[in-house]
Amino acid sequence: MLIVMHHQATSAEIDAVCSTITGLGLEPRPMPGAARTAIGVVGNDGPLDPGRFHGLPGVLEAIPVSAPYKQVSREWRPADTVITLANGVAIGGPGVVVMGGPCSVESEEQLMAAAEVVAESGGSLLRGGAFKPRTSPYSFQGLGEAGLKLMAQARDRFGLAVITEAMDAEQARMVAQYADVVQIGARNMQNYSLLKVLGELGRPVMLKRGMSATVKEWLLAAEYILAHGNEQVILCARGIRGFDSATRNVLDVGSVALVKQLSHLPVIADPSHATGRRELVVPAARAAVAVGADGVIVETHPRPSEALSDGQQALYPDQFRAMVRQLEGVAAALDRPLARMSA
């Protein structure tokens, strides 16, 4: 339920509506706007009777929110959510954001070389895994906190914001100390205890769609984070599982366009994990921007043949530079610029 107040509603009238909502055992979420205040109602599993609020002083209308994901939906908030990071980059605004870097943080030399390429090419966020959830227990699992410290060092040197993955609550708290954005991978999309912690941390979160998750399940997972107090959520389409092994996963570009209609949250695409093949990453990235993605997160490595993880889908530096130029052209066709770091 979304209760819209008259533009002349007083603070006392707004407080009275909030008290009524609390009295029903629900939680009010006041959202002051330029012209009027709206009050969201959360905590109800079923529909509410709008008549409970229509007669209250100062109430203009009470609008049922039909989607099961309330705070994530455009019914709740028609305007796009824009998340501005410390380096001035806005995710979800007019600009298309480019995030790049290696799958795993392997060494200082490797990470700094990758960060330099991302920064000089026009990227604004550095990706890199300090904790790596790998299918095989014998694969490289990441450098842990040492990797996080290297990411922070790269941010200081090149001005890039930092995004990296956390796999559990303890890691999330550690990552939040070093990173600008906490990434939640596909395998943890429905790790609800972790999502609750992320809601309480207050750090921007990028939530990847699960390999077999529906759009509804993806948005409900995001709702967990918002319901626990964190509105800074970025959705990431990283590919879903299909029947054909020709590509690693299936980049569902239709879902990118759909979610932009259903939700006010920013949507990023991950063509690296979606295709799993270096030669397909750039075309898939162009397609994602063309259908309205707010940015891409792409793997690049100074020497992909030597990468400790996912080298087959990492772009060479020259390929990454070319991709950014191409994405700038695609974005321009849609009257969108590339998002840039503050000077």
Helices and strands as residue ranges (DSSP letters): E 2-5, H 11-23, E 27-32, E 37-42, H 51-54, E 59-63, E 83-84, E 90-91, E 97-101, H 108-121, E 125-127, H 145-158, E 161-165, H 169-178, E 181-184, G 186-188, H 192-201, E 205-208, H 215-227, E 233-237, H 253-262, E 267-269, H 271-275, H 278-290, E 295-299, G 304-306, G 311-313, H 317-333
